[in-house]
Amino acid sequence: MSGYQHILLAVGYSEHGDYVAKKAKSLASIYQAKLSIIHVLDNIPMPDTNYGTVIPLNQHSSDELLEAEKAKLMQVGDQLAVDLANRWMLWGVPKQEIIHIAEQEKVDLIVVGSHGRHGLALLMGSTANSILHHARCDVMAVRLQDGMR
Ligand code: AMP
């Protein structure tokens, strides 16, 4: 089998991001592969502590919020020495956009974190699960445990 040539790391909101990122980086080094990263902005509910409600993050969110999201992605990109052209941040449903960019950019391995959910969360499906079932390329699901960094 020939090695991987283009690896795409899906950067989520989890506190385990570093662990997944390091796995992707070491795979890219082993295979001498191009490494890209992607973060998809979806409607994440942001708690509004003043009113006890949630505010959806969307196209109308403040520039500061979007800048903060971009800064997080840039930080990961810098840590992993990913070329600027290979850092993707876009709006949409994470699983769909990740698969779309993977196909567009001819990615042959997607790396995601996976919590191994059970019960209701499993029935509802996770981003990792969905990518695993719908991507045309290989997918590496990095198992995440509570308490890891
Ligand atoms: P989740 O199913 O949301 O717990 O996320 C599992 C994995 O999917 C994360 O570790 C990321 O690799 C990826 N992921 C989740 N949400 C996003 C997102 N908004 N953008 C990019 N990747 C994501």
Backbone and ligand atoms as CSV (ligand in chain L), in Angstrom:
chain,resi,resn,atom,element,x,y,z
A,1,MET,N,N,0.842,-1.202,0.000
A,1,MET,CA,C,0.000,0.000,0.000
A,1,MET,C,C,0.876,1.250,0.000
A,2,SER,N,N,0.545,2.202,-0.838
A,2,SER,CA,C,1.302,3.453,-0.790
A,2,SER,C,C,0.766,4.283,0.374
A,3,GLY,N,N,1.611,5.181,0.859
A,3,GLY,CA,C,1.220,5.958,2.033
A,3,GLY,C,C,0.217,7.040,1.709
A,4,TYR,N,N,-0.134,7.813,2.723
A,4,TYR,CA,C,-1.066,8.926,2.524
A,4,TYR,C,C,-0.313,10.135,1.972
A,5,GLN,N,N,-1.003,10.883,1.125
A,5,GLN,CA,C,-0.369,12.069,0.532
A,5,GLN,C,C,-0.948,13.380,1.032
A,6,HIS,N,N,-2.206,13.324,1.451
A,6,HIS,CA,C,-2.836,14.553,1.932
A,6,HIS,C,C,-3.763,14.220,3.100
A,7,ILE,N,N,-3.403,14.729,4.261
A,7,ILE,CA,C,-4.163,14.447,5.489
A,7,ILE,C,C,-4.909,15.705,5.906
A,8,LEU,N,N,-6.180,15.525,6.252
A,8,LEU,CA,C,-7.009,16.657,6.695
A,8,LEU,C,C,-7.387,16.451,8.159
A,9,LEU,N,N,-6.979,17.388,9.008
A,9,LEU,CA,C,-7.333,17.332,10.433
A,9,LEU,C,C,-8.578,18.188,10.668
A,10,ALA,N,N,-9.619,17.567,11.220
A,10,ALA,CA,C,-10.836,18.306,11.563
A,10,ALA,C,C,-10.687,18.836,12.982
A,11,VAL,N,N,-10.669,20.159,13.096
A,11,VAL,CA,C,-10.432,20.805,14.389
A,11,VAL,C,C,-11.777,21.196,14.996
A,12,GLY,N,N,-12.166,20.496,16.067
A,12,GLY,CA,C,-13.462,20.765,16.695
A,12,GLY,C,C,-13.323,21.691,17.885
A,13,TYR,N,N,-14.318,21.636,18.767
A,13,TYR,CA,C,-14.332,22.519,19.937
A,13,TYR,C,C,-13.860,21.810,21.196
A,14,SER,N,N,-13.562,20.520,21.040
A,14,SER,CA,C,-13.239,19.719,22.219
A,14,SER,C,C,-11.925,20.155,22.867
A,15,GLU,N,N,-11.858,19.953,24.161
A,15,GLU,CA,C,-10.626,20.292,24.881
A,15,GLU,C,C,-9.525,19.276,24.579
A,16,HIS,N,N,-9.880,18.212,23.826
A,16,HIS,CA,C,-8.881,17.188,23.497
A,16,HIS,C,C,-8.180,17.484,22.179
A,17,GLY,N,N,-8.422,18.670,21.648
A,17,GLY,CA,C,-7.930,18.997,20.306
A,17,GLY,C,C,-6.444,18.771,20.122
A,18,ASP,N,N,-5.670,19.096,21.141
A,18,ASP,CA,C,-4.207,18.957,21.058
A,18,ASP,C,C,-3.792,17.521,20.784
A,19,TYR,N,N,-4.462,16.623,21.450
A,19,TYR,CA,C,-4.131,15.205,21.340
A,19,TYR,C,C,-4.370,14.718,19.910
A,20,VAL,N,N,-5.511,15.112,19.347
A,20,VAL,CA,C,-5.855,14.710,17.978
A,20,VAL,C,C,-4.882,15.368,16.990
A,21,ALA,N,N,-4.584,16.635,17.242
A,21,ALA,CA,C,-3.688,17.382,16.351
A,21,ALA,C,C,-2.299,16.730,16.298
A,22,LYS,N,N,-1.813,16.298,17.449
A,22,LYS,CA,C,-0.486,15.676,17.476
A,22,LYS,C,C,-0.473,14.368,16.687
A,23,LYS,N,N,-1.566,13.638,16.775
A,23,LYS,CA,C,-1.663,12.377,16.006
A,23,LYS,C,C,-1.608,12.682,14.511
A,24,ALA,N,N,-2.361,13.704,14.112
A,24,ALA,CA,C,-2.396,14.055,12.684
A,24,ALA,C,C,-1.014,14.491,12.219
A,25,LYS,N,N,-0.351,15.277,13.043
A,25,LYS,CA,C,0.986,15.773,12.685
A,25,LYS,C,C,1.970,14.618,12.549
A,26,SER,N,N,1.922,13.672,13.482
A,26,SER,CA,C,2.893,12.585,13.394
A,26,SER,C,C,2.598,11.694,12.193
A,27,LEU,N,N,1.324,11.510,11.861
A,27,LEU,CA,C,1.011,10.733,10.647
A,27,LEU,C,C,1.534,11.449,9.405
A,28,ALA,N,N,1.353,12.772,9.382
A,28,ALA,CA,C,1.827,13.545,8.226
A,28,ALA,C,C,3.348,13.426,8.098
A,29,SER,N,N,4.044,13.420,9.237
A,29,SER,CA,C,5.508,13.282,9.192
A,29,SER,C,C,5.907,11.891,8.704
A,30,ILE,N,N,5.243,10.888,9.243
A,30,ILE,CA,C,5.582,9.501,8.855
A,30,ILE,C,C,5.414,9.313,7.345
A,31,TYR,N,N,4.313,9.824,6.824
A,31,TYR,CA,C,4.018,9.615,5.394
A,31,TYR,C,C,4.546,10.739,4.501
A,32,GLN,N,N,5.194,11.731,5.110
A,32,GLN,CA,C,5.660,12.893,4.324
A,32,GLN,C,C,4.493,13.487,3.546
A,33,ALA,N,N,3.345,13.552,4.218
A,33,ALA,CA,C,2.110,13.990,3.552
A,33,ALA,C,C,1.875,15.481,3.766
A,34,LYS,N,N,1.136,16.060,2.838
A,34,LYS,CA,C,0.661,17.438,3.033
A,34,LYS,C,C,-0.365,17.395,4.164
A,35,LEU,N,N,-0.343,18.421,5.036
A,35,LEU,CA,C,-1.321,18.466,6.137
A,35,LEU,C,C,-2.184,19.716,5.997
A,36,SER,N,N,-3.503,19.497,6.014
A,36,SER,CA,C,-4.450,20.615,6.004
A,36,SER,C,C,-5.289,20.537,7.267
A,37,ILE,N,N,-5.849,21.680,7.665
A,37,ILE,CA,C,-6.742,21.685,8.830
A,37,ILE,C,C,-8.032,22.396,8.456
A,38,ILE,N,N,-9.119,21.987,9.113
A,38,ILE,CA,C,-10.416,22.614,8.824
A,38,ILE,C,C,-11.195,22.803,10.122
A,39,HIS,N,N,-11.826,23.967,10.215
A,39,HIS,CA,C,-12.766,24.197,11.315
A,39,HIS,C,C,-14.042,24.763,10.703
A,40,VAL,N,N,-15.163,24.127,11.017
A,40,VAL,CA,C,-16.439,24.551,10.452
A,40,VAL,C,C,-17.238,25.293,11.510
A,41,LEU,N,N,-17.711,26.462,11.129
A,41,LEU,CA,C,-18.540,27.267,12.040
A,41,LEU,C,C,-19.983,26.852,11.850
A,42,ASP,N,N,-20.553,26.314,12.901
A,42,ASP,CA,C,-21.966,25.947,12.807
A,42,ASP,C,C,-22.730,26.702,13.888
A,43,ASN,N,N,-23.971,26.355,14.083
A,43,ASN,CA,C,-24.784,27.106,15.046
A,43,ASN,C,C,-24.573,26.607,16.464
A,44,ILE,N,N,-23.415,26.912,16.978
A,44,ILE,CA,C,-23.107,26.513,18.352
A,44,ILE,C,C,-23.833,27.452,19.304
A,45,PRO,N,N,-24.636,26.918,20.230
A,45,PRO,CA,C,-25.299,27.816,21.167
A,45,PRO,C,C,-24.317,28.410,22.168
A,46,MET,N,N,-24.287,29.734,22.240
A,46,MET,CA,C,-23.416,30.418,23.192
A,46,MET,C,C,-24.275,30.859,24.374
A,47,PRO,N,N,-23.940,30.455,25.586
A,47,PRO,CA,C,-24.766,30.861,26.714
A,47,PRO,C,C,-24.734,32.368,26.939
A,48,ASP,N,N,-25.924,32.951,27.118
A,48,ASP,CA,C,-26.012,34.371,27.451
A,48,ASP,C,C,-26.278,34.436,28.942
A,49,THR,N,N,-25.220,34.716,29.690
A,49,THR,CA,C,-25.331,34.637,31.145
A,49,THR,C,C,-26.266,35.702,31.715
A,50,ASN,N,N,-26.461,36.798,31.000
A,50,ASN,CA,C,-27.346,37.853,31.508
A,50,ASN,C,C,-28.804,37.439,31.508
A,51,TYR,N,N,-29.184,36.721,30.476
A,51,TYR,CA,C,-30.596,36.386,30.321
A,51,TYR,C,C,-30.906,34.903,30.491
A,52,GLY,N,N,-29.866,34.084,30.668
A,52,GLY,CA,C,-30.084,32.662,30.869
A,52,GLY,C,C,-30.570,31.954,29.616
A,53,THR,N,N,-30.364,32.567,28.465
A,53,THR,CA,C,-30.779,31.930,27.206
A,53,THR,C,C,-29.533,31.568,26.405
A,54,VAL,N,N,-29.748,31.016,25.224
A,54,VAL,CA,C,-28.594,30.744,24.362
A,54,VAL,C,C,-28.705,31.564,23.083
A,55,ILE,N,N,-27.547,32.008,22.606
A,55,ILE,CA,C,-27.510,32.791,21.374
A,55,ILE,C,C,-26.824,31.931,20.315
A,56,PRO,N,N,-27.474,31.661,19.194
A,56,PRO,CA,C,-26.786,30.870,18.184
A,56,PRO,C,C,-25.660,31.652,17.529
A,57,LEU,N,N,-24.545,30.953,17.294
A,57,LEU,CA,C,-23.432,31.568,16.569
A,57,LEU,C,C,-23.769,31.469,15.090
A,58,ASN,N,N,-23.906,32.581,14.415
A,58,ASN,CA,C,-24.243,32.527,12.997
A,58,ASN,C,C,-23.581,33.680,12.258
A,59,GLN,N,N,-23.950,33.849,10.999
A,59,GLN,CA,C,-23.307,34.854,10.162
A,59,GLN,C,C,-23.409,36.252,10.755
A,60,HIS,N,N,-24.394,36.466,11.670
A,60,HIS,CA,C,-24.573,37.792,12.250
A,60,HIS,C,C,-23.820,37.961,13.562
A,61,SER,N,N,-23.091,36.942,13.949
A,61,SER,CA,C,-22.342,37.040,15.204
A,61,SER,C,C,-21.288,38.135,15.083
A,62,SER,N,N,-20.856,38.590,16.229
A,62,SER,CA,C,-19.930,39.715,16.230
A,62,SER,C,C,-18.609,39.337,15.569
A,63,ASP,N,N,-17.989,40.343,15.002
A,63,ASP,CA,C,-16.695,40.126,14.367
A,63,ASP,C,C,-15.694,39.557,15.368
A,64,GLU,N,N,-15.838,40.006,16.617
A,64,GLU,CA,C,-14.873,39.526,17.623
A,64,GLU,C,C,-14.958,38.018,17.808
A,65,LEU,N,N,-16.212,37.533,17.816
A,65,LEU,CA,C,-16.413,36.094,17.994
A,65,LEU,C,C,-15.780,35.323,16.832
A,66,LEU,N,N,-16.001,35.831,15.642
A,66,LEU,CA,C,-15.443,35.164,14.461
A,66,LEU,C,C,-13.924,35.254,14.458
A,67,GLU,N,N,-13.418,36.407,14.870
A,67,GLU,CA,C,-11.964,36.568,14.938
A,67,GLU,C,C,-11.376,35.582,15.939
A,68,ALA,N,N,-12.107,35.379,17.036
A,68,ALA,CA,C,-11.619,34.443,18.060
A,68,ALA,C,C,-11.568,33.022,17.495
A,69,GLU,N,N,-12.578,32.652,16.715
A,69,GLU,CA,C,-12.587,31.320,16.101
A,69,GLU,C,C,-11.424,31.180,15.126
A,70,LYS,N,N,-11.208,32.237,14.358
A,70,LYS,CA,C,-10.120,32.214,13.379
A,70,LYS,C,C,-8.757,32.123,14.080
A,71,ALA,N,N,-8.654,32.870,15.175
A,71,ALA,CA,C,-7.383,32.866,15.922
A,71,ALA,C,C,-7.071,31.467,16.446
A,72,LYS,N,N,-8.132,30.755,16.880
A,72,LYS,CA,C,-7.915,29.392,17.388
A,72,LYS,C,C,-7.380,28.492,16.285
A,73,LEU,N,N,-7.984,28.641,15.099
A,73,LEU,CA,C,-7.544,27.806,13.975
A,73,LEU,C,C,-6.111,28.159,13.572
A,74,MET,N,N,-5.811,29.458,13.585
A,74,MET,CA,C,-4.464,29.909,13.214
A,74,MET,C,C,-3.432,29.370,14.208
A,75,GLN,N,N,-3.828,29.326,15.460
A,75,GLN,CA,C,-2.920,28.809,16.493
A,75,GLN,C,C,-2.580,27.330,16.230
A,76,VAL,N,N,-3.620,26.566,15.906
A,76,VAL,CA,C,-3.388,25.150,15.596
A,76,VAL,C,C,-2.509,25.048,14.351
A,77,GLY,N,N,-2.830,25.858,13.344
A,77,GLY,CA,C,-2.046,25.846,12.101
A,77,GLY,C,C,-0.586,26.177,12.350
A,78,ASP,N,N,-0.350,27.172,13.211
A,78,ASP,CA,C,1.035,27.557,13.528
A,78,ASP,C,C,1.752,26.423,14.263
A,79,GLN,N,N,1.045,25.840,15.233
A,79,GLN,CA,C,1.663,24.749,16.010
A,79,GLN,C,C,2.081,23.595,15.107
A,80,LEU,N,N,1.243,23.319,14.106
A,80,LEU,CA,C,1.501,22.168,13.237
A,80,LEU,C,C,2.260,22.558,11.971
A,81,ALA,N,N,2.612,23.827,11.859
A,81,ALA,CA,C,3.326,24.339,10.673
A,81,ALA,C,C,2.562,24.027,9.378
A,82,VAL,N,N,1.269,24.325,9.398
A,82,VAL,CA,C,0.429,24.109,8.215
A,82,VAL,C,C,0.473,25.377,7.358
A,83,ASP,N,N,0.673,25.197,6.052
A,83,ASP,CA,C,0.687,26.353,5.142
A,83,ASP,C,C,-0.627,27.130,5.276
A,84,LEU,N,N,-0.536,28.450,5.117
A,84,LEU,CA,C,-1.744,29.287,5.231
A,84,LEU,C,C,-2.830,28.850,4.257
A,85,ALA,N,N,-2.409,28.455,3.069
A,85,ALA,CA,C,-3.382,28.056,2.039
A,85,ALA,C,C,-4.111,26.764,2.396
A,86,ASN,N,N,-3.586,26.047,3.386
A,86,ASN,CA,C,-4.191,24.757,3.744
A,86,ASN,C,C,-4.969,24.834,5.053
A,87,ARG,N,N,-5.328,26.060,5.449
A,87,ARG,CA,C,-6.139,26.246,6.666
A,87,ARG,C,C,-7.532,26.681,6.225
A,88,TRP,N,N,-8.518,25.862,6.527
A,88,TRP,CA,C,-9.879,26.128,6.059
A,88,TRP,C,C,-10.795,26.479,7.216
A,89,MET,N,N,-11.519,27.593,7.059
A,89,MET,CA,C,-12.568,27.915,8.041
A,89,MET,C,C,-13.794,28.335,7.246
A,90,LEU,N,N,-14.872,27.595,7.417
A,90,LEU,CA,C,-16.069,27.929,6.669
A,90,LEU,C,C,-17.329,27.640,7.465
A,91,TRP,N,N,-18.430,28.195,6.958
A,91,TRP,CA,C,-19.728,28.002,7.590
A,91,TRP,C,C,-20.390,26.747,7.063
A,92,GLY,N,N,-21.161,26.089,7.945
A,92,GLY,CA,C,-21.959,24.965,7.464
A,92,GLY,C,C,-22.118,23.895,8.516
A,93,VAL,N,N,-22.536,22.749,8.037
A,93,VAL,CA,C,-22.675,21.583,8.911
A,93,VAL,C,C,-21.314,20.888,8.891
A,94,PRO,N,N,-20.672,20.736,10.063
A,94,PRO,CA,C,-19.301,20.230,10.066
A,94,PRO,C,C,-19.079,18.979,9.217
A,95,LYS,N,N,-19.899,17.947,9.418
A,95,LYS,CA,C,-19.639,16.692,8.694
A,95,LYS,C,C,-19.699,16.913,7.178
A,96,GLN,N,N,-20.637,17.731,6.723
A,96,GLN,CA,C,-20.780,17.956,5.269
A,96,GLN,C,C,-19.609,18.744,4.710
A,97,GLU,N,N,-19.237,19.800,5.412
A,97,GLU,CA,C,-18.158,20.654,4.894
A,97,GLU,C,C,-16.810,19.943,4.927
A,98,ILE,N,N,-16.607,19.143,5.958
A,98,ILE,CA,C,-15.335,18.404,6.064
A,98,ILE,C,C,-15.212,17.428,4.887
A,99,ILE,N,N,-16.295,16.726,4.597
A,99,ILE,CA,C,-16.277,15.765,3.486
A,99,ILE,C,C,-16.131,16.503,2.152
A,100,HIS,N,N,-16.813,17.630,2.040
A,100,HIS,CA,C,-16.749,18.418,0.803
A,100,HIS,C,C,-15.314,18.892,0.521
A,101,ILE,N,N,-14.679,19.463,1.535
A,101,ILE,CA,C,-13.302,19.953,1.347
A,101,ILE,C,C,-12.349,18.775,1.100
A,102,ALA,N,N,-12.594,17.673,1.792
A,102,ALA,CA,C,-11.736,16.488,1.590
A,102,ALA,C,C,-11.783,16.047,0.129
A,103,GLU,N,N,-12.978,16.054,-0.451
A,103,GLU,CA,C,-13.092,15.626,-1.859
A,103,GLU,C,C,-12.474,16.667,-2.784
A,104,GLN,N,N,-12.800,17.922,-2.525
A,104,GLN,CA,C,-12.287,19.012,-3.369
A,104,GLN,C,C,-10.752,19.044,-3.384
A,105,GLU,N,N,-10.149,18.808,-2.224
A,105,GLU,CA,C,-8.692,18.929,-2.094
A,105,GLU,C,C,-7.963,17.588,-2.247
A,106,LYS,N,N,-8.704,16.582,-2.659
A,106,LYS,CA,C,-8.125,15.249,-2.887
A,106,LYS,C,C,-7.381,14.719,-1.647
A,107,VAL,N,N,-8.047,14.850,-0.529
A,107,VAL,CA,C,-7.507,14.334,0.741
A,107,VAL,C,C,-7.652,12.814,0.729
A,108,ASP,N,N,-6.637,12.101,1.237
A,108,ASP,CA,C,-6.807,10.647,1.304
A,108,ASP,C,C,-6.903,10.121,2.736
A,109,LEU,N,N,-6.786,11.003,3.727
A,109,LEU,CA,C,-7.043,10.585,5.122
A,109,LEU,C,C,-7.590,11.768,5.912
A,110,ILE,N,N,-8.744,11.565,6.534
A,110,ILE,CA,C,-9.316,12.580,7.432
A,110,ILE,C,C,-9.063,12.112,8.862
A,111,VAL,N,N,-8.589,13.010,9.714
A,111,VAL,CA,C,-8.358,12.665,11.131
A,111,VAL,C,C,-9.356,13.433,11.993
A,112,VAL,N,N,-10.116,12.686,12.796
A,112,VAL,CA,C,-11.104,13.300,13.694
A,112,VAL,C,C,-10.949,12.712,15.091
A,113,GLY,N,N,-11.461,13.421,16.077
A,113,GLY,CA,C,-11.530,12.869,17.423
A,113,GLY,C,C,-12.842,12.121,17.574
A,114,SER,N,N,-12.852,11.117,18.427
A,114,SER,CA,C,-14.093,10.353,18.635
A,114,SER,C,C,-14.264,10.037,20.111
A,115,HIS,N,N,-15.440,10.384,20.613
A,115,HIS,CA,C,-15.697,10.175,22.039
A,115,HIS,C,C,-16.248,8.791,22.347
A,116,GLY,N,N,-16.632,8.049,21.320
A,116,GLY,CA,C,-17.213,6.731,21.571
A,116,GLY,C,C,-18.460,6.849,22.412
A,117,ARG,N,N,-19.386,7.670,21.956
A,117,ARG,CA,C,-20.604,7.911,22.743
A,117,ARG,C,C,-21.492,6.690,22.803
A,118,HIS,N,N,-22.360,6.705,23.790
A,118,HIS,CA,C,-23.330,5.619,23.942
A,118,HIS,C,C,-24.722,6.233,24.021
A,119,GLY,N,N,-25.711,5.375,24.018
A,119,GLY,CA,C,-27.094,5.800,24.282
A,119,GLY,C,C,-27.617,6.805,23.283
A,120,LEU,N,N,-28.293,7.811,23.809
A,120,LEU,CA,C,-28.980,8.786,22.966
A,120,LEU,C,C,-28.014,9.530,22.042
A,121,ALA,N,N,-26.871,9.913,22.587
A,121,ALA,CA,C,-25.901,10.656,21.780
A,121,ALA,C,C,-25.456,9.824,20.585
A,122,LEU,N,N,-25.348,8.519,20.792
A,122,LEU,CA,C,-24.922,7.645,19.703
A,122,LEU,C,C,-26.024,7.574,18.650
A,123,LEU,N,N,-27.271,7.472,19.119
A,123,LEU,CA,C,-28.397,7.396,18.185
A,123,LEU,C,C,-28.485,8.662,17.344
A,124,MET,N,N,-28.211,9.792,17.969
A,124,MET,CA,C,-28.298,11.060,17.246
A,124,MET,C,C,-27.128,11.219,16.279
A,125,GLY,N,N,-26.093,10.445,16.506
A,125,GLY,CA,C,-24.941,10.494,15.599
A,125,GLY,C,C,-23.973,11.582,15.992
A,126,SER,N,N,-22.708,11.364,15.721
A,126,SER,CA,C,-21.692,12.370,16.022
A,126,SER,C,C,-21.032,12.770,14.718
A,127,THR,N,N,-20.276,13.840,14.790
A,127,THR,CA,C,-19.544,14.301,13.604
A,127,THR,C,C,-18.607,13.190,13.123
A,128,ALA,N,N,-17.874,12.608,14.069
A,128,ALA,CA,C,-16.902,11.575,13.696
A,128,ALA,C,C,-17.591,10.397,13.010
A,129,ASN,N,N,-18.706,9.974,13.593
A,129,ASN,CA,C,-19.448,8.834,13.063
A,129,ASN,C,C,-19.921,9.088,11.641
A,130,SER,N,N,-20.444,10.259,11.454
A,130,SER,CA,C,-20.996,10.611,10.168
A,130,SER,C,C,-19.905,10.673,9.094
A,131,ILE,N,N,-18.773,11.251,9.459
A,131,ILE,CA,C,-17.664,11.335,8.499
A,131,ILE,C,C,-17.193,9.922,8.148
A,132,LEU,N,N,-17.108,9.097,9.178
A,132,LEU,CA,C,-16.664,7.711,8.981
A,132,LEU,C,C,-17.559,6.990,7.977
A,133,HIS,N,N,-18.850,7.259,8.041
A,133,HIS,CA,C,-19.785,6.550,7.168
A,133,HIS,C,C,-19.906,7.166,5.780
A,134,HIS,N,N,-19.613,8.451,5.649
A,134,HIS,CA,C,-19.887,9.097,4.362
A,134,HIS,C,C,-18.652,9.509,3.559
A,135,ALA,N,N,-17.498,9.552,4.200
A,135,ALA,CA,C,-16.306,9.987,3.451
A,135,ALA,C,C,-15.895,8.919,2.444
A,136,ARG,N,N,-15.339,9.370,1.330
A,136,ARG,CA,C,-14.882,8.417,0.309
A,136,ARG,C,C,-13.449,7.967,0.574
A,137,CYS,N,N,-12.748,8.741,1.407
A,137,CYS,CA,C,-11.361,8.374,1.707
A,137,CYS,C,C,-11.291,7.689,3.071
A,138,ASP,N,N,-10.075,7.327,3.488
A,138,ASP,CA,C,-9.898,6.725,4.816
A,138,ASP,C,C,-10.165,7.770,5.895
A,139,VAL,N,N,-10.593,7.283,7.046
A,139,VAL,CA,C,-10.862,8.175,8.185
A,139,VAL,C,C,-10.194,7.572,9.410
A,140,MET,N,N,-9.446,8.392,10.116
A,140,MET,CA,C,-8.876,7.919,11.374
A,140,MET,C,C,-9.621,8.591,12.520
A,141,ALA,N,N,-10.258,7.768,13.345
A,141,ALA,CA,C,-10.982,8.289,14.503
A,141,ALA,C,C,-10.089,8.100,15.723
A,142,VAL,N,N,-9.606,9.200,16.263
A,142,VAL,CA,C,-8.714,9.135,17.427
A,142,VAL,C,C,-9.591,9.063,18.681
A,143,ARG,N,N,-9.492,7.967,19.383
A,143,ARG,CA,C,-10.359,7.752,20.552
A,143,ARG,C,C,-9.995,8.720,21.676
A,144,LEU,N,N,-10.987,9.430,22.155
A,144,LEU,CA,C,-10.764,10.400,23.228
A,144,LEU,C,C,-11.328,9.866,24.537
A,145,GLN,N,N,-10.542,10.003,25.578
A,145,GLN,CA,C,-10.980,9.571,26.906
A,145,GLN,C,C,-11.134,10.810,27.776
A,146,ASP,N,N,-11.976,10.720,28.781
A,146,ASP,CA,C,-12.116,11.840,29.708
A,146,ASP,C,C,-10.789,12.089,30.401
A,147,GLY,N,N,-10.483,13.356,30.595
A,147,GLY,CA,C,-9.291,13.716,31.362
A,147,GLY,C,C,-8.021,13.787,30.548
A,148,MET,N,N,-8.093,13.471,29.228
A,148,MET,CA,C,-6.857,13.549,28.443
A,148,MET,C,C,-6.684,14.944,27.856
A,149,ARG,N,N,-5.477,15.280,27.490
A,149,ARG,CA,C,-5.179,16.590,26.904
A,149,ARG,C,C,-4.494,16.395,25.582
L,1,AMP,P1,P,-18.039,15.681,18.034
L,1,AMP,O1,O,-18.732,14.593,17.300
L,1,AMP,O2,O,-18.673,17.007,17.853
L,1,AMP,O3,O,-17.755,15.342,19.436
L,1,AMP,O4,O,-16.602,15.860,17.372
L,1,AMP,C1,C,-15.788,14.781,17.070
L,1,AMP,C2,C,-14.685,15.267,16.155
L,1,AMP,O5,O,-15.260,15.807,14.971
L,1,AMP,C3,C,-13.818,16.372,16.721
L,1,AMP,O6,O,-12.760,15.879,17.524
L,1,AMP,C4,C,-13.298,17.019,15.448
L,1,AMP,O7,O,-12.238,16.224,14.911
L,1,AMP,C5,C,-14.500,16.923,14.525
L,1,AMP,N1,N,-15.346,18.125,14.604
L,1,AMP,C6,C,-16.424,18.332,15.376
L,1,AMP,N2,N,-16.952,19.560,15.180
L,1,AMP,C7,C,-16.167,20.143,14.248
L,1,AMP,C8,C,-16.169,21.413,13.610
L,1,AMP,N3,N,-17.093,22.348,13.904
L,1,AMP,N4,N,-15.223,21.688,12.701
L,1,AMP,C9,C,-14.284,20.758,12.396
L,1,AMP,N5,N,-14.229,19.542,12.960
L,1,AMP,C10,C,-15.145,19.229,13.872
